[in-house]
Amino acid sequence: MRRVSLSLFCLAMPIVFAALATQDPSFLSAQTAKEKAKGKAKVDPKIPPRPQFATPIDKIKVAKDFQVELLYSVPKETYGSWVCMCVLPDGKLVVSDQYGLLYRVAVPAIGEKGEPKIVKIPVEIGGAQGLLWAFDSLYVVVNAPKKSGLYRVTASQKDGELDTVKMLKKFEDAQGGDGGGEHGPHAIIKHPDGKRLTIVVGNQTKLVDYTSTKVPPYWGEDHLLPRMPDGRGFMAGVKGPGGAVYNITPDGKEWELFSVGFRNEYDAAYNHQGDLFTYDADMEWDFNTPWYRPTRVCQVTSGSEFGWRNGAGKYPVYYPDSLPGICDIGPGSPTGIAFGYGAKFPKKYQDALFICDWSYGKMYAVHMTPNGSVKKGTAEEFISGVPLQLTDVVINPIDGAMYFTIGGRKTQSGLYRVTYTGKESTETQAKVSAPTAAEKELATLEKLHVRSDAKAIEAIWPELGDSDRFIRFAARVALEHQDVKAWKDLALNEKNPQTAITALLALVRVSAACPEHDKEAKKKGDPALRAQILESLGRIDFVKLTTEQKLEMVRVYQVLFHRFGTPTAEERKAWLAKFAPAFPNRNRFVDGELLQIFVFLQDDTIAPKAIKLLAEAPTQEEQIEYARSLRMLKTGWTPETRTAFFSWINKAYAYKGGNSFGGFLDKIKADAIATLSDKEKVALKTILEAQPATGTVAVQPPRPLVKKYTLAELSPIVDKGLKAGGRDFDKGRKLFAAANCFACHRYDNEGGAQGPDLSGASGRFNTHDLLETIIDPSKEVSDQYANAQIDTLDGKTVVGRIINFSGDDMMLLPDMTNPNGIVKVNRNNVDRMQLSKLSPMPAGLLDTLKEDEILDLMAYLLSRGDRNHAAFKK
């Protein structure tokens, strides 16, 4: 399973009771049913627990023309709780109890009745979170205390019965524990070359002693300012590179490190082109902070790094030394994934990547389309249930059906089968799509992820400036594998800005070790080389760069100063002279990254500028971004700016956030107090000792009602107004915050993730449809974001998202903008549970805006975050 942290979504073990979703009185004790009939229902603590069953199929929703069968409600006391499975050559399944043994399962043929036949595999091995039949063996990835490792199970006799176990590799806990944490070793799959295997492990697993690596071994924390560890101490001492992907030989002797930087990817799958994909986890304790990253599907390219670091140190998606996902999903708990190959499904679903979310009970079909050198994923909700704690999914090539399991954490488990009942063709699509020119270019670069000769550098160099981010990344990885002496001067003398930025980042990384990862290093990078790199960067006209290039250039400075140390007085003076006029930059991400360097250099002019940004920032994420840098600034403060900063901290305690939110604010405050002189501590005594704000406060003050707008009224006004142009990007962004949109929706890499990402709204909605979803959000409510409505036996109704279970309590979140506002409902007090027909999104969000403001907001929404969009041209 995916979590070990005591997190918002996984604080304890969820229990699944079909009775929660039924009105059948047989699930109630006679006493309770009788009292219910009299209208005097009370929960009697002496009532025995209800029978446990897997979620019934009438409580599961599946895509049109598909059907779901519940094949088996797993007796927990007999066979445990199933978390992973694989398919044997004869079509039988092998399943694993998370805390128990392995079982072989023969399911009835499609259309036949009867229960599956279950046989214990006679080997003392279990606790598996990865299973694979390959090379005449059952490979088992065990995630259990003192037993975590990769095992090979074979048959010693001609009868083929599996009876011999051999450990191929032991996995060690990154925190020095005994293993078994839920961020440990996970899935194993067959490599498309047919000669190797691929294994994924979470960020709680220590890197193995690999024999080769596609990832240049120059990773580091690379935080210019001291990193804030998790606000509640989770994995505080664990450093990058985090979760990893390996390719290994069948005998387990050769291990190639292929990719790093995951939080806790549980499973992986290859498409027909040989591209690898995984579904990585978020950290829900980080909700409403600038470093929160939603669960996401990642295309795992050779030598890739996806930027997991502990606490507030996670790399944002725009860092050039990491890669973004190809499809953001939102809050959840990633578990099993599989492509639909071999399924008797329509072609659209044969080609889809199916991904399971344990906490929200969703299975998505992610449809892939070309996007430069990689794919772009679009998620469609395929299966959902309330509750439905999905653990694994496989396609059985023998009968062409999909099988999935629910369970985990000793919860009620079930085995299900999905088949297609529609009229579309389900013929196997044998033809593999030809790679695009960009995909071929990426593949060519990936072949150079080994030490080569001067010809390799000639091939690599033009790609360092490519407009495709994945190609630039692959080119840099290839360059870092080459002898730095052969390309150092090329990097220092490069005139193309993009090529120079990419090459200089490579030069910084290979020329100096990250201090946190090389404790024995006697000194940082060579000061003479630092001066040369600064001179090369100084030739680049920052003002003329695109926003993406600006972010990448600023990141090079950050890694340079971190690994090579504080610049000389002259170097510092030159940097400040170059960048002081560029701050603020009118882009909140560029400003946030630049501020880190200003603070690192202890610029005595930056405090008033940064405090102004802090005061004007429309979202709490942006405010926190500035505050975490300012906490380390020691110089240039005035009584007024100090007062403003600590007053903000006191107010921010009443902002809404995840479980670690308060701990992060504690760290910001403690670090800031440490920069004060004794005199300042006396002057600020009242503020420093004041009780922080309690309850919750809005980042933006409430606005008065302007008018109750209708769709018929607004649609023509907005159409005409947007065509005229002249809208204001910055006002639109502030209004997006004022309407509380950022609280739930992600947009241009900021905001919440509880609702759909609106960055691509213009590609999914025309102006009229987008207005309609805002004005009347309950007209059509997606199950993906719908609340559950629970009616209790004592006459109460609770509406919210079910996010977790603990013992007999279901935990609901009525307000997704307030992650700590959990309401508990005892399972024995549930009369009926159904999806609410009311959208979690409130109506009337535009009613506090004037027509001109609505035009700015709509222009911002439809611009995809591009301030150069036609709607903003005068």
C-alpha positions in Angstrom: 0.0 0.0 0.0 1.0 3.5 -0.6 1.0 5.3 2.8 2.9 5.0 6.0 2.4 8.5 7.2 -0.4 9.4 9.6 -2.0 11.5 6.8 -5.3 13.2 6.2 -6.5 10.5 3.9 -4.9 7.5 5.6 -4.9 8.1 9.3 -6.1 4.6 10.0 -7.4 1.5 8.5 -10.6 1.9 6.4 -13.3 -0.7 6.9 -15.7 -1.5 4.1 -19.3 -2.5 5.0 -21.8 -3.0 2.3 -24.5 -2.4 4.9 -23.5 1.2 4.9 -24.9 1.6 1.5 -28.1 -0.4 1.9 -31.5 0.0 3.5 -31.9 -3.8 4.0 -32.9 -4.1 7.7 -31.3 -7.5 7.9 -28.1 -5.7 8.4 -29.5 -4.1 11.6 -30.0 -5.7 14.9 -33.7 -6.4 15.7 -33.5 -3.7 18.4 -32.2 -1.1 16.1 -34.7 -1.9 13.4 -37.5 -1.7 15.8 -36.4 1.6 17.2 -35.9 2.9 13.7 -39.5 2.0 12.9 -40.7 4.0 15.9 -38.6 6.9 14.9 -36.5 6.6 18.1 -33.4 5.0 16.7 -30.4 5.1 19.0 -27.0 3.5 18.7 -26.5 0.8 21.3 -22.8 0.2 22.0 -23.7 -3.4 22.8 -24.9 -4.1 19.3 -22.5 -6.5 17.7 -20.6 -5.4 14.5 -22.5 -5.9 11.3 -21.4 -8.6 8.8 -18.7 -7.4 6.5 -19.0 -7.7 2.7 -17.2 -6.2 -0.3 -18.9 -3.2 -1.8 -21.9 -4.5 -3.8 -22.1 -3.8 -7.5 -25.2 -1.7 -7.3 -23.1 0.8 -5.4 -20.4 0.8 -8.1 -20.6 3.1 -11.1 -18.8 2.0 -14.3 -18.4 3.6 -17.8 -21.2 3.2 -20.3 -21.5 -0.3 -21.8 -19.3 -1.9 -19.2 -20.4 -4.2 -16.4 -18.8 -5.1 -13.0 -19.2 -8.4 -11.3 -18.4 -9.0 -7.7 -16.7 -12.4 -7.9 -15.7 -12.8 -4.2 -16.0 -11.1 -0.9 -12.8 -12.2 0.7 -13.2 -13.7 4.3 -10.8 -11.6 6.2 -10.1 -14.1 8.9 -9.2 -16.7 6.3 -7.5 -15.0 3.4 -6.7 -11.5 4.8 -6.9 -8.4 2.7 -5.6 -8.5 -0.9 -3.4 -5.7 -2.2 -1.8 -7.0 -5.4 -2.1 -9.7 -8.0 -0.8 -11.1 -11.2 -2.0 -13.4 -14.0 -0.5 -16.8 -14.5 -0.1 -18.3 -18.1 -3.2 -20.4 -17.6 -5.3 -17.4 -16.7 -5.4 -18.1 -13.0 -4.6 -15.2 -10.6 -2.1 -15.0 -7.8 -3.1 -12.6 -5.0 -1.3 -11.5 -1.9 -2.6 -10.7 1.5 -0.9 -7.5 2.6 0.1 -9.1 5.9 -0.2 -12.7 5.0 0.4 -15.3 2.4 0.0 -15.9 -1.4 -3.0 -17.6 -3.0 -3.8 -19.0 -6.4 -7.3 -18.1 -7.6 -9.2 -19.8 -10.3 -12.2 -17.7 -11.3 -15.3 -19.0 -13.0 -15.5 -18.4 -16.7 -17.4 -15.4 -17.9 -21.1 -16.1 -17.8 -20.7 -19.0 -15.4 -21.9 -18.9 -11.8 -20.0 -20.0 -8.7 -17.2 -18.7 -6.5 -13.5 -18.6 -7.3 -11.5 -21.6 -6.2 -8.7 -20.4 -3.9 -5.6 -22.5 -3.0 -2.8 -21.4 -0.7 0.6 -21.4 -2.5 2.7 -23.7 -0.3 5.6 -21.4 0.4 6.2 -19.3 3.5 6.2 -15.9 1.8 3.7 -13.1 1.7 3.3 -9.5 2.5 3.8 -8.9 -1.2 3.1 -5.6 -2.9 4.5 -6.7 -6.3 3.8 -10.0 -8.1 4.9 -11.1 -11.6 5.0 -14.4 -13.5 8.0 -14.3 -15.8 10.9 -16.5 -16.9 9.1 -19.6 -15.5 9.1 -18.0 -12.0 6.9 -16.1 -9.7 8.7 -12.9 -8.7 7.5 -11.5 -5.4 8.4 -8.1 -4.0 7.9 -8.3 -0.3 7.2 -5.2 1.8 7.2 -6.5 5.4 9.2 -5.9 8.6 12.7 -7.5 8.4 11.7 -9.4 5.2 11.5 -6.6 2.6 13.2 -7.8 -0.6 12.9 -9.3 -4.1 12.2 -13.0 -4.1 12.0 -15.6 -6.8 9.6 -18.5 -6.3 10.1 -21.6 -8.5 9.0 -25.3 -8.7 11.6 -27.9 -7.9 9.5 -30.8 -9.2 7.9 -31.7 -12.6 4.4 -31.2 -11.2 5.1 -27.4 -11.4 4.0 -26.7 -7.8 5.8 -23.6 -6.5 7.8 -24.7 -3.5 11.2 -23.0 -3.6 12.0 -19.4 -2.5 15.2 -17.5 -3.1 15.9 -13.9 -2.1 17.5 -12.0 -4.9 17.9 -8.6 -3.2 17.2 -7.3 0.3 15.7 -3.8 0.5 16.7 -1.5 3.4 14.6 1.2 5.0 15.9 4.7 4.2 15.2 5.7 7.9 17.2 2.7 9.3 14.0 0.9 10.4 13.2 -2.7 9.8 11.2 -2.1 6.6 7.6 -2.8 6.0 6.6 0.9 5.7 4.1 1.7 3.1 6.5 3.8 1.1 8.7 0.8 0.6 9.3 -1.7 -2.2 6.3 -2.1 -4.5 5.6 -3.4 -8.0 7.6 -5.6 -10.5 6.8 -5.8 -14.2 8.4 -7.2 -17.3 10.6 -5.0 -19.3 9.6 -4.6 -23.0 12.9 -5.9 -24.2 11.8 -9.3 -22.9 15.2 -9.8 -21.2 14.8 -7.8 -18.0 12.4 -6.8 -15.2 11.5 -3.4 -13.9 11.0 -2.7 -10.2 9.5 0.4 -8.4 10.2 1.4 -4.8 8.9 4.3 -2.7 10.8 7.0 -1.0 11.2 5.0 2.3 13.5 2.5 0.6 17.2 3.1 0.5 18.9 3.0 -2.9 20.4 -0.4 -3.6 24.0 -0.8 -4.7 23.2 -0.6 -8.4 25.7 -1.9 -11.1 24.9 0.9 -13.6 22.8 4.0 -13.8 21.0 6.1 -16.4 20.5 8.8 -13.8 23.7 10.9 -13.5 24.8 10.4 -9.8 24.9 14.1 -9.0 21.6 14.4 -7.2 21.3 16.6 -4.1 18.9 18.6 -2.0 20.0 21.8 -3.7 18.0 24.2 -1.5 19.6 27.6 -1.5 17.9 28.5 1.8 17.6 26.0 4.7 14.8 23.5 3.9 11.9 23.3 6.2 11.3 19.6 7.0 7.8 18.2 7.2 5.8 20.2 9.7 5.1 17.1 11.7 8.4 15.4 11.3 7.5 12.8 8.8 10.6 11.3 7.1 12.4 14.4 8.2 15.9 12.9 8.0 15.4 11.2 4.6 17.1 13.0 1.7 16.6 12.7 -2.0 16.6 11.2 -4.5 13.5 9.4 -3.1 11.5 6.7 -4.8 13.3 4.9 -7.6 12.8 2.7 -10.7 15.3 -0.1 -11.5 15.8 -2.4 -14.5 17.3 -5.8 -13.4 18.3 -9.1 -14.9 16.1 -12.1 -14.2 18.7 -13.5 -11.8 18.6 -10.3 -9.8 22.4 -9.7 -10.2 22.5 -6.7 -12.4 20.6 -3.5 -11.2 20.3 -0.5 -13.4 19.1 2.7 -11.8 16.7 4.1 -14.4 14.8 7.0 -12.7 14.5 8.7 -9.3 12.6 11.5 -7.4 9.2 9.9 -6.7 7.3 10.2 -3.5 5.7 6.8 -3.5 4.9 5.4 -6.9 3.1 2.0 -6.2 2.9 0.5 -9.7 4.2 1.0 -13.2 3.2 -0.1 -16.8 4.7 0.0 -20.3 2.8 1.0 -23.4 3.3 -0.7 -26.7 5.9 1.7 -27.7 8.0 0.7 -24.7 7.4 3.9 -22.8 7.1 3.6 -19.0 4.4 5.2 -16.9 3.7 5.4 -13.2 1.2 7.1 -10.9 2.9 9.0 -8.1 1.6 10.1 -4.7 1.0 13.6 -3.3 1.6 14.7 0.3 -1.9 15.7 1.5 -0.4 17.2 4.7 0.9 19.9 2.4 -2.5 21.1 1.2 -2.7 24.9 0.7 1.1 25.4 0.7 3.1 26.4 -2.4 5.0 23.1 -2.3 1.9 20.9 -2.5 1.9 18.7 -5.6 -1.2 16.6 -6.6 -1.1 12.9 -7.4 0.0 12.7 -11.0 0.8 10.3 -13.9 4.4 10.4 -14.9 6.1 9.3 -18.1 9.3 7.8 -16.8 12.0 8.6 -19.2 15.6 7.4 -19.1 17.7 9.2 -16.4 14.7 11.2 -15.2 14.3 12.9 -11.8 10.8 13.9 -10.5 11.9 16.1 -7.7 10.7 14.6 -4.4 12.4 16.1 -1.4 11.1 16.1 2.2 8.9 18.7 3.6 8.8 22.1 1.9 11.7 21.0 -0.3 9.8 19.3 -3.1 10.9 20.7 -6.5 8.2 22.7 -8.2 7.2 21.5 -11.7 9.2 24.2 -13.5 12.6 23.3 -12.1 14.9 22.3 -15.0 16.6 19.6 -12.9 13.4 17.7 -12.5 10.4 16.8 -14.8 6.7 17.3 -14.5 3.9 14.8 -14.7 1.9 14.3 -17.9 -1.5 14.3 -16.1 -2.4 15.7 -12.7 -5.2 13.8 -10.9 -5.5 15.6 -7.6 -5.7 14.3 -4.0 -5.7 10.6 -3.6 -3.7 7.4 -2.9 -2.2 5.8 -6.0 -2.2 2.0 -6.1 -2.3 -0.5 -9.0 -2.1 0.6 -12.7 -2.3 -1.3 -16.0 -2.7 -0.6 -19.7 -5.8 -2.1 -21.3 -3.9 -4.2 -23.7 -5.4 -7.7 -24.2 -8.8 -6.6 -22.9 -11.9 -7.3 -25.0 -12.6 -3.6 -24.8 -13.1 -0.9 -27.6 -9.8 0.4 -28.9 -10.0 3.6 -26.9 -9.9 1.5 -23.7 -7.4 -1.0 -24.9 -5.0 1.9 -25.3 -5.9 3.5 -22.0 -3.8 3.4 -18.8 -6.0 2.4 -15.9 -5.0 3.8 -12.6 -6.4 3.1 -9.1 -7.0 5.6 -6.3 -7.4 3.8 -3.0 -8.7 6.7 -0.8 -11.4 8.1 -3.0 -12.5 4.9 -4.6 -11.8 5.8 -8.2 -10.4 4.1 -11.2 -9.5 6.4 -14.1 -8.8 5.5 -17.7 -6.0 7.8 -18.8 -6.1 8.4 -22.5 -2.8 9.3 -24.1 -2.1 11.7 -27.0 1.3 12.8 -28.4 2.7 16.0 -26.8 6.1 16.6 -28.3 8.5 13.9 -27.3 6.2 12.4 -24.6 2.5 11.8 -24.1 -0.2 14.0 -22.6 -2.7 12.2 -20.4 -6.4 13.0 -20.0 -8.2 11.2 -17.2 -11.7 9.8 -17.5 -13.5 8.4 -14.5 -14.0 4.7 -15.4 -15.1 3.1 -12.1 -16.2 4.6 -8.8 -17.8 3.4 -5.6 -18.6 4.7 -2.2 -16.5 3.3 -0.6 -14.2 1.4 -3.0 -10.6 1.2 -1.7 -9.0 -0.1 -4.9 -5.7 -1.9 -4.6 -4.8 -3.5 -7.9 -5.9 -4.0 -11.5 -4.9 -6.5 -14.2 -6.0 -7.5 -17.6 -6.4 -11.3 -18.1 -5.4 -12.1 -21.7 -7.0 -15.5 -21.5 -10.6 -14.2 -21.2 -10.0 -10.5 -22.1 -11.5 -9.3 -18.9 -10.3 -6.7 -16.3 -9.9 -7.8 -12.7 -9.5 -5.5 -9.8 -9.3 -5.9 -6.0 -10.3 -3.8 -3.1 -8.8 -4.0 0.4 -5.6 -3.2 2.2 -4.8 -2.3 5.8 -6.7 -5.4 7.0 -10.0 -4.0 5.5 -12.7 -6.0 3.8 -11.4 -7.2 0.5 -13.1 -8.1 -2.7 -12.3 -9.5 -6.2 -14.2 -8.0 -9.2 -14.4 -8.6 -12.9 -15.1 -5.9 -15.6 -16.4 -6.8 -19.1 -17.6 -4.9 -22.1 -21.3 -5.3 -23.1 -21.6 -2.7 -25.9 -21.6 -3.0 -29.7 -18.2 -1.5 -30.6 -15.5 -3.8 -32.0 -13.3 -5.4 -29.4 -10.8 -6.9 -31.8 -7.2 -6.6 -30.6 -5.4 -3.7 -32.1 -2.1 -5.2 -33.0 -0.7 -2.2 -34.9 1.5 0.0 -32.8 1.5 3.8 -33.5 4.7 5.0 -35.2 6.7 7.3 -33.0 6.6 11.0 -33.8 9.8 12.8 -34.9 10.1 14.3 -31.4 9.7 10.8 -29.8 12.5 9.5 -32.1 14.7 12.4 -31.1 14.2 11.6 -27.4 14.9 7.9 -28.0 18.2 8.8 -29.8 19.3 11.0 -26.9 18.5 8.3 -24.3 20.9 5.9 -26.1 23.6 8.4 -25.1 23.0 8.0 -21.4 26.3 6.3 -21.1 29.9 7.4 -21.2 30.9 7.9 -24.9 33.2 9.9 -27.1 33.4 13.4 -28.6 30.9 12.4 -31.3 28.3 12.0 -28.6 28.8 15.6 -27.5 28.4 16.8 -31.1 25.0 15.0 -31.2 23.9 16.2 -27.8 24.8 19.9 -28.0 22.1 21.2 -30.4 19.4 19.5 -28.3 20.3 21.4 -25.2 18.4 24.4 -26.6 15.4 22.5 -27.9 12.0 23.9 -27.1 10.8 20.5 -25.9 11.5 20.3 -22.1 11.9 16.5 -22.1 14.4 16.6 -24.9 16.4 19.3 -23.2 16.4 17.2 -20.0 17.5 14.1 -21.8 20.2 16.0 -23.6 21.5 17.4 -20.2 21.5 13.9 -18.8 23.5 12.6 -21.8 25.9 15.5 -21.4 26.4 14.8 -17.7 27.4 11.2 -18.6 30.3 12.5 -20.7 33.8 13.7 -19.6 33.3 17.2 -18.4 36.7 18.2 -19.7 35.5 17.7 -23.2 32.6 20.1 -23.0 33.3 22.6 -20.1 34.5 25.3 -22.5 31.6 24.8 -24.8 29.3 25.5 -21.9 31.1 28.5 -20.8 31.3 30.1 -24.2 27.8 29.2 -25.5 25.9 32.2 -26.9 22.4 30.7 -27.3 20.6 31.6 -24.1 18.6 28.3 -23.8 21.5 26.1 -24.7 23.7 28.0 -22.3 21.3 27.7 -19.4 20.9 24.0 -19.8 24.7 23.4 -20.3 25.7 25.6 -17.4 23.3 23.7 -15.1 25.0 20.5 -16.2 28.4 22.0 -15.5 27.4 23.1 -12.0 26.0 19.7 -11.1 29.0 17.6 -12.3 31.6 20.0 -11.0 30.6 20.2 -7.3 28.9 17.7 -5.0 25.8 18.8 -3.1 27.0 19.4 0.5 24.2 17.4 2.2 25.1 14.4 0.1 28.9 14.6 0.4 29.8 15.2 4.1 33.4 14.3 3.4 33.9 17.1 0.9 36.5 19.5 2.3 35.3 22.5 0.3 32.6 23.5 -2.1 33.1 24.0 -5.8 36.1 25.7 -7.2 35.7 29.5 -6.8 37.5 30.2 -10.1 35.0 28.0 -11.9 32.1 29.7 -10.1 33.4 33.1 -11.4 33.5 31.7 -15.0 30.0 30.4 -14.7 28.8 33.7 -13.3 30.4 35.5 -16.2 28.7 33.2 -18.7 25.3 33.7 -17.0 25.9 37.4 -16.9 26.0 37.6 -20.7 22.4 36.4 -20.9 19.8 39.2 -21.1 17.4 38.1 -18.4 14.7 40.6 -19.5 14.4 39.1 -23.0 13.9 35.5 -21.8 10.6 33.8 -21.7 9.1 33.1 -18.3 10.2 29.4 -18.6 13.7 30.4 -19.4 13.8 33.0 -16.5 12.8 30.2 -14.1 15.5 27.9 -15.4 18.2 30.6 -15.3 17.3 31.5 -11.7 17.5 27.8 -10.8 21.0 27.6 -12.2 22.0 30.5 -9.9 20.5 28.7 -6.9 22.3 25.4 -7.5 25.5 27.2 -8.3 25.5 29.2 -5.0 24.4 26.2 -3.0 27.2 23.9 -4.4 29.9 26.5 -4.9 29.3 28.7 -1.9 28.6 32.4 -1.3 30.0 34.6 -4.1 32.7 37.1 -3.5 31.8 40.7 -2.8 32.3 41.7 -6.4 30.3 38.8 -7.7 27.5 39.6 -5.2 27.5 43.2 -6.3 27.3 42.3 -10.0 24.4 39.9 -9.4 22.4 42.4 -7.4 23.1 45.1 -10.0 21.7 42.8 -12.7 18.6 41.5 -10.9 17.5 44.3 -8.6 15.8 46.2 -11.5 14.1 42.9 -12.5 12.4 42.5 -9.2 9.5 42.2 -8.9 9.0 40.5 -12.2 5.2 40.4 -12.4 5.3 36.6 -12.3 4.8 35.1 -8.9 6.9 32.1 -9.6 9.9 34.1 -10.9 9.5 36.5 -8.0 9.5 33.7 -5.5 12.6 32.1 -6.9 14.5 35.4 -7.2 13.6 36.3 -3.6 15.4 33.2 -2.4 18.7 34.5 -4.0 18.2 38.0 -2.7 17.7 36.6 0.8 20.7 34.3 0.4 22.9 37.3 -0.5 21.3 39.2 2.4 20.4 42.2 0.2 19.6 45.1 2.5 17.1 46.6 0.0 14.8 43.6 -0.6 12.7 43.6 2.6 10.3 46.5 1.7 9.8 45.1 -1.8 9.1 41.6 -0.6 6.8 42.8 2.2 4.8 44.7 -0.4 4.5 41.5 -2.5 3.4 39.6 0.6 0.7 42.2 1.4 -0.6 42.2 -2.2 -0.4 38.4 -2.9 -4.0 37.2 -3.6 -3.4 33.6 -2.4 -2.1 32.1 0.8 0.3 29.9 -1.3 1.9 32.9 -2.8 2.1 34.6 0.6 3.7 31.5 2.2 6.3 31.4 -0.7 7.5 34.9 0.1 7.4 34.3 3.9 9.5 31.2 3.8 12.3 33.1 2.1 11.9 36.2 4.3 12.2 34.1 7.4 16.0 33.9 6.8 16.6 37.6 6.0 18.7 39.3 8.6 19.3 42.7 7.1 17.4 45.7 5.7 14.4 45.5 8.0 12.7 48.5 9.5 10.3 48.4 12.5 7.4 48.7 10.1 8.4 45.8 7.9 9.3 43.6 10.8 5.9 44.4 12.4 4.2 43.6 9.1 5.9 40.3 8.7 5.2 38.9 12.2 1.7 40.2 12.0 1.2 38.2 8.9 2.5 35.1 10.6 0.0 35.5 13.4 -2.8 35.9 10.9 -1.6 33.0 8.8 -2.2 30.5 11.6 -5.9 30.9 10.8 -5.5 30.1 7.2 -6.7 26.6 6.0 -4.2 23.9 5.4 -3.3 20.2 5.8 -2.0 18.5 8.9 1.5 19.9 8.6 0.3 23.5 8.0 0.7 24.7 11.6 4.1 23.0 11.9 5.4 24.8 8.8 4.3 28.2 10.2 6.0 27.3 13.5 9.2 26.8 11.6 8.8 30.1 9.7 8.2 32.0 12.9 11.1 30.3 14.8 13.6 30.9 12.0 12.5 34.5 11.7 12.8 35.1 15.4 16.4 33.7 15.3 17.3 36.6 12.9 16.2 39.3 15.4 18.6 41.3 17.5 18.0 41.5 21.2 16.8 45.1 20.7 14.3 44.0 18.0 13.0 41.2 20.2 12.2 43.8 22.9 10.5 46.1 20.4 8.4 43.3 18.9 7.6 41.6 22.2 3.9 42.3 22.0 3.5 40.8 18.5 5.9 37.9 19.2 4.0 36.8 22.3 0.5 37.5 20.9 -1.8 34.5 20.5 -2.0 33.5 16.8 -5.3 33.9 15.2 -7.7 30.9 15.7 -10.5 29.4 13.7 -10.2 30.2 10.0 -9.9 33.4 8.1 -10.2 34.0 4.4 -7.1 35.2 2.5 -9.3 37.6 0.6 -12.0 39.6 2.6 -15.7 38.8 1.6 -17.1 41.0 -1.1 -20.6 42.6 -1.1 -23.4 41.3 -3.4 -23.4 43.2 -6.7 -26.2 41.4 -8.6 -27.8 37.9 -9.0 -26.6 37.2 -12.5 -28.3 34.8 -14.9 -26.6 32.8 -17.8 -28.8 34.4 -20.4 -27.8 37.9 -19.2 -24.1 37.3 -18.8 -23.3 35.1 -21.9 -23.6 37.8 -24.6 -21.9 40.4 -22.4 -18.9 38.2 -21.9 -18.7 37.1 -25.5 -18.7 40.7 -26.7 -16.3 41.9 -24.0 -13.7 39.3 -24.6 -13.6 39.8 -28.3 -12.9 43.5 -27.7 -9.7 42.7 -25.8 -8.1 45.1 -23.4 -8.6 42.9 -20.3 -6.3 42.9 -17.3 -4.4 39.7 -16.5 -3.4 40.7 -13.0 -6.9 41.8 -12.0 -8.2 38.5 -13.4 -5.9 36.5 -11.2 -6.8 38.6 -8.1 -10.5 38.1 -8.9 -9.9 34.3 -9.3 -8.6 34.4 -5.7 -11.3 36.8 -4.5 -14.0 34.4 -5.8 -12.3 31.7 -3.7 -11.5 29.7 -6.9 -7.9 29.0 -5.9 -9.1 27.3 -2.7 -10.4 24.3 -4.7 -9.0 24.6 -8.2 -5.5 24.3 -9.5 -4.7 26.8 -12.2 -1.3 27.5 -13.8 0.5 25.3 -11.2 -1.0 27.0 -8.1 -4.1 26.6 -6.0 -6.0 23.6 -4.5 -6.6 20.3 -6.1 -9.9 19.3 -4.6 -11.8 20.3 -7.8 -10.8 19.9 -11.4 -7.7 21.6 -12.7 -8.9 24.7 -14.7 -5.6 25.4 -16.5 -7.0 23.8 -19.7 -10.5 25.1 -19.3 -10.4 26.9 -22.6 -9.7 23.5 -24.3 -12.7 21.8 -22.7 -15.3 24.6 -22.5 -16.5 27.4 -24.7 -17.4 30.7 -22.9 -21.1 29.9 -22.6 -20.5 26.4 -21.0 -17.8 27.7 -18.7 -20.2 30.4 -17.5 -22.9 27.9 -17.0 -20.8 25.7 -14.7 -20.0 28.7 -12.6 -23.5 30.1 -12.4 -25.3 26.7 -11.9 -22.6 24.2 -10.6 -25.2 21.7 -9.5 -26.8 21.3 -13.0 -24.4 18.4 -13.7 -22.3 17.1 -10.9 -19.4 14.8 -11.8 -19.1 11.7 -9.6 -15.4 12.4 -9.4 -16.0 15.4 -7.2 -19.4 14.6 -5.7 -20.0 14.5 -2.0 -21.6 11.6 -0.2 -24.8 12.2 1.7 -25.2 10.1 4.8 -28.5 9.8 6.6 -28.1 8.5 10.2 -30.4 6.5 12.3 -30.8 9.3 14.8 -32.2 11.6 12.1 -29.1 13.6 11.1 -27.7 14.2 7.6 -24.0 14.7 6.9 -22.8 15.7 3.5 -19.1 15.6 2.5 -16.3 13.8 0.8 -15.4 10.4 2.4 -11.7 10.6 2.9 -10.9 7.9 5.4 -12.1 5.4 7.9 -10.9 4.6 11.4 -12.4 1.7 13.3 -16.1 2.1 13.2 -15.9 5.7 12.2 -16.1 7.1 8.7 -14.4 10.4 8.2 -16.0 13.0 6.0 -14.8 16.4 4.9 -17.8 18.7 4.4 -15.6 21.6 3.2 -12.7 20.6 1.0 -11.1 24.0 1.4 -10.6 23.2 5.1 -8.6 19.9 5.2 -8.8 19.7 9.0 -12.6 20.1 9.3 -13.3 16.4 9.6 -16.6 15.0 10.7 -16.9 11.4 12.0 -19.9 9.2 11.4 -20.2 5.8 13.2 -20.9 3.0 10.8 -23.5 1.5 13.1 -25.5 4.7 13.0 -25.8 4.8 9.2 -29.3 4.4 7.7 -28.5 5.3 4.0 -25.6 6.5 2.0 -25.8 8.0 -1.5 -24.1 10.6 -3.7 -25.3 14.1 -3.1 -26.9 15.9 -6.0 -25.6 19.2 -4.9 -22.2 20.3 -6.2 -19.5 21.1 -3.6 -18.9 24.2 -5.6 -21.2 27.0 -4.2 -23.5 28.9 -6.5 -23.4 32.7 -7.0 -19.6 33.0 -7.1 -19.9 35.8 -9.7 -22.6 37.7 -7.9 -20.0 39.8 -6.0 -18.3 41.0 -9.1 -19.1 43.8 -11.5 -19.5 43.2 -15.2 -16.0 44.6 -15.9 -14.5 42.3 -13.3 -16.3 39.3 -14.7 -14.7 40.0 -18.0 -11.2 40.1 -16.4 -11.9 36.9 -14.6 -13.2 35.1 -17.7 -10.2 36.3 -19.7 -7.8 35.0 -17.1 -9.6 31.7 -17.0 -9.6 31.2 -20.7 -6.0 32.4 -21.2 -4.4 29.3 -19.7 -2.2 31.6 -17.6 -0.7 33.4 -20.6 -0.5 37.1 -19.9 0.2 37.6 -23.7 -3.2 36.1 -24.7 -5.2 38.1 -27.2 -7.8 39.0 -24.6 -5.2 41.2 -22.8 -4.0 43.1 -25.8 -5.0 46.7 -25.8 
